[in-house]
Amino acid sequence: MMKVVLSTLNAKYIHTSLAIRLLKAYSEKEFDIELAEYTIKDPVMNIVSDLYQRKPDVIGFSCYIWNIEETIKVVDIVKQVMPEVTIVLGGPEVSYDTQHWMERIKNVDHIVMGDGEETLHHLLKTIEGDRKFHFVYGATYRKGDEIVINPGRPKIDLNTLPSPYRFPEDIPDLGKRIVYFETSRGCPFNCQFCLSSIEVGVRYYDIERVKSDITYLIDHGAKIIKFLDRTFNINRNYAMEMFEFIIENNRGCVFQFEITADIMRPEVLEYLAANAPPGIFRFEIGVQSTNDVTNELVKRRQNFTKLSRTVNTIKASGNIDQHLDLIAGLPDEDYDTFRTTFNDVFAMEPEELQLGFLKMLRGTGLRIDADKYEYKYMEYAPYEILSSNKLSFADIIHLKRLEDVLEKYWNAHRMDHTLKYLMKNEFDSPFDFFQDFGDYWEGQGWQKIGHQLEDLFLRLHSFLEFRGVQRMDVILGLMKLDYFMNHKYKPRTIWWDERLTKDKWSVYMKSLAAHPEQVSAEFAALQLDERGLQKHAVMDILPFDLDALLNEEGKVSNRTDQQTLLIVLYQQDETQRPRWFTWKLELAALL
């Protein structure tokens, strides 16, 4: 039996490839098929050595924007050490401009375009059999020096595909990696920067089959399932039934979806807000731009008012994390209008805001129209833009500095209290805070060196002192709170200079142990004595009323007689998360 290895280079070990599992499930009854997953960080020689020892007759590589260049290196060495091996490529990166890839990668024998299951199966039978490749629709081959691209193959009925989720060899790692899952293929939208716009129409798997596969995965230890559907909620009834099923059957497994927020129906929102268990759902929402002219140019229909309503309703429920995406460099979006886009979206305070830069993907409308907008872009993957008629290279460099600190500070959630205060009180807008801080970061040369948690606090503090912010006393107090809340165990070191004296610490501890009810009933219920406080608590005095500040959305009183004793406790319950309490010192008659 012909030995086939289906391989891919994932971005990280935690990722898994659904594509090669779909291909194996479809063809494993007739061929000896092994899966071989690597990462783009693995040394090329290690990958080639492993493939060589498997003694394959055919190797298929699944190709994407993030792995194509590394895959080419592997292919070229494989052909040198195993010249008799047939090499097949497939995946979105090579399904378009197939002629280009066959010309560029001389060591590739075939490319499978589009849905791969039937085409690869037909191709493998033909390699093993009469080798009449002109009958293999959806595939490319070499005929002497000629490259022959066969006509496309009709789209497959998804319900004829065997399940790719039930390989016994996957079970040991299900809990350690992300399971990628699809309930549909295709996208109803026509966004000109996206490969999904090329396939017209949406095809679905039978919903009962989907539920069965998800139940199997949860039964066998899956912890994170990420849906690859381009717009999970396009079919309201299908999405609603899936949400209900997951809410009833999740058993702690986390589910990630890409949704289109402006078409989310109010009744679905209300249902999720009322019923979604905290932490089980994560929504990824592509906003990209709030500039109407830009959205029109890229054929992206979007109602930002409705999108905002969805994001804010979900946020208010407190149950679902949201990841919002922006793309810098779209047509007619210059630096100033992108600033508006950023601030429009940041106003919703998503748990994560991803700033990406336009990539001119092969096969997309924008790449075809590149000259119209004077786009310059990288010749090789990831094809990121270098400039356009509206955005200079200098602008892009500038925005990349912003992106760097956005990732380190906001998306990492290391200083939420501090950042929210700064953006409301000390800077003209969130964009200006991240941009100014990013410029300062670059100016200090910090992009060239690593950082620990303490470094991030010290660097923000340095930037704010350089800026000469108005209420450094308030900001330092919030930074202390954020620093303490970033630790699982009582921190051994602090990064600020002034700390409580031993005498004051002792007085406060005695008072807290004797009269815990003056802090709160919740604090008193913990029944901590002095020894327990010594072991589990950190304390500091903040020169303002912390509760009032946080309850009044960042407004701070100018009164100087208000002080707060901040108490943070560690290792108090099974969540292992720190808990914080406040004691207004003006009310503490004992002191």
Beta strands, then each sheet from edge to edge (+ up, - down):
strand 1: 3-10
strand 2: 32-39
strand 3: 58-62
strand 4: 86-90
strand 5: 110-112
strand 6: 139-143
strand 7: 146-149
strand 8: 178-181
strand 9: 184-185
strand 10: 203-204
strand 11: 224-227
strand 12: 254-259
strand 13: 281-288
strand 14: 321-328
strand 15: 352-357
strand 16: 376-377
strand 17: 385-387
strand 18: 537-542
strand 19: 564-569
strand 20: 579-584
sheet 1: 2+ 1+ 3+ 4+ 5+ 6- 7+
sheet 2: 8+ 11+ 12+ 13+ 14+ 15+
sheet 3: 9+ 10-
sheet 4: 16+ 17-
sheet 5: 18+ 19- 20+
end
